[in-house]
Amino acid sequence: MKYVVEYRGRAVAEVNKGFARLVELAGLGAEVVPHTLRHTCATWLSQRGASMTDASAFLGMSQAIYEKTYRHHSPTLRSPGWNAPPIWEIFDPQFHPSEIIVDDGWVEEEAA
């Protein structure tokens, strides 16, 4: 592949149309948009104990925004002495931290 997202060998500039079709085929609601994947990835990184430096760099956001929005999901807030695993290990399918916070009751406010 030449491009991160491509279709028939050409770069895809906008993923919204194709993504909307996949959402429809999966039977998900219209509120599921490409940004949902970014939010999910950030949440999972935090749940798996990624360092703020690694996670914010991977996601292309400031550490301040990452901390404000996603840090509360992190086991580092609950477990003294937690050592953040390298980010590449977090993406390994074999990665199973001792504690993953699946639902801590936090609900994102609806976008205005």
C-alpha positions as CSV (number, residue, x, y, z in Angstrom):
1,M,0.0,0.0,0.0
2,K,1.2,3.5,-0.8
3,Y,-1.3,5.3,1.5
4,V,-2.6,4.8,5.0
5,V,-6.2,4.7,3.6
6,E,-6.6,3.8,0.0
7,Y,-9.1,2.5,-2.4
8,R,-8.1,0.9,-5.7
9,G,-4.6,2.2,-5.3
10,R,-5.6,5.8,-4.8
11,A,-5.4,7.8,-1.6
12,V,-8.8,8.3,0.2
13,A,-9.1,11.9,1.3
14,E,-12.4,11.6,3.1
15,V,-13.4,8.5,5.0
16,N,-16.8,9.7,6.0
17,K,-18.9,8.2,3.2
18,G,-17.3,4.7,3.4
19,F,-17.3,4.8,7.2
20,A,-21.0,5.7,7.3
21,R,-21.8,2.7,5.1
22,L,-19.8,0.4,7.4
23,V,-21.6,1.8,10.4
24,E,-24.9,1.1,8.6
25,L,-23.9,-2.4,7.7
26,A,-22.8,-3.1,11.3
27,G,-26.2,-1.9,12.6
28,L,-24.7,0.9,14.6
29,G,-26.2,4.3,15.2
30,A,-25.5,7.5,13.2
31,E,-23.7,8.9,16.2
32,V,-20.7,6.6,15.4
33,V,-18.3,8.7,13.4
34,P,-14.6,8.3,12.5
35,H,-13.7,10.4,15.5
36,T,-15.3,7.7,17.6
37,L,-12.4,5.4,16.7
38,R,-9.9,8.1,17.9
39,H,-11.8,8.5,21.2
40,T,-11.9,4.7,21.7
41,C,-8.2,4.3,21.0
42,A,-7.4,7.1,23.5
43,T,-9.6,5.5,26.1
44,W,-8.1,2.1,25.6
45,L,-4.6,3.5,25.8
46,S,-5.4,5.1,29.1
47,Q,-7.1,1.9,30.4
48,R,-4.1,-0.1,29.5
49,G,-1.8,2.3,31.4
50,A,0.0,4.0,28.5
51,S,2.2,6.9,29.6
52,M,0.7,10.3,28.8
53,T,3.8,11.1,26.7
54,D,3.4,8.0,24.5
55,A,-0.4,8.2,24.2
56,S,-0.6,11.9,23.4
57,A,2.2,11.6,20.8
58,F,0.5,8.6,19.2
59,L,-2.8,10.4,19.0
60,G,-1.3,13.7,18.0
61,M,-2.7,15.7,20.9
62,S,-1.2,17.7,23.7
63,Q,-0.5,16.0,27.0
64,A,-2.8,18.5,28.7
65,I,-5.7,17.6,26.5
66,Y,-5.0,13.8,26.9
67,E,-4.8,14.2,30.7
68,K,-7.9,16.3,30.9
69,T,-10.0,14.0,28.7
70,Y,-8.7,10.5,29.2
71,R,-6.4,10.2,32.2
72,H,-9.3,9.3,34.6
73,H,-9.5,5.9,32.8
74,S,-5.9,5.0,33.8
75,P,-5.0,2.3,36.3
76,T,-2.0,4.6,37.2
77,L,-4.5,6.7,39.2
78,R,-5.6,3.6,41.1
79,S,-2.4,1.6,41.5
80,P,0.7,3.1,43.2
81,G,3.9,2.0,41.6
82,W,2.3,1.3,38.2
83,N,4.9,1.1,35.4
84,A,3.6,2.2,32.1
85,P,4.2,-0.5,29.4
86,P,5.8,0.6,26.1
87,I,3.1,1.6,23.7
88,W,4.0,-1.1,21.2
89,E,3.3,-3.7,23.8
90,I,-0.2,-2.3,24.4
91,F,-1.1,-2.9,20.7
92,D,0.1,-6.5,20.9
93,P,-2.9,-8.9,20.9
94,Q,-1.2,-10.8,23.7
95,F,-1.2,-7.8,26.1
96,H,-3.2,-8.4,29.2
97,P,-2.6,-5.9,32.0
98,S,-3.6,-7.0,35.4
99,E,-6.3,-4.4,35.6
100,I,-8.3,-2.9,32.7
101,I,-11.0,-0.5,33.7
102,V,-13.8,-1.3,31.3
103,D,-16.5,1.1,32.7
104,D,-15.8,3.5,35.4
105,G,-19.2,5.3,35.1
106,W,-17.8,8.3,33.1
107,V,-19.9,9.5,30.3
108,E,-18.7,11.9,27.7
109,E,-20.8,15.0,27.3
110,E,-22.7,15.2,24.0
111,A,-21.0,17.4,21.4
112,A,-22.7,20.7,21.0
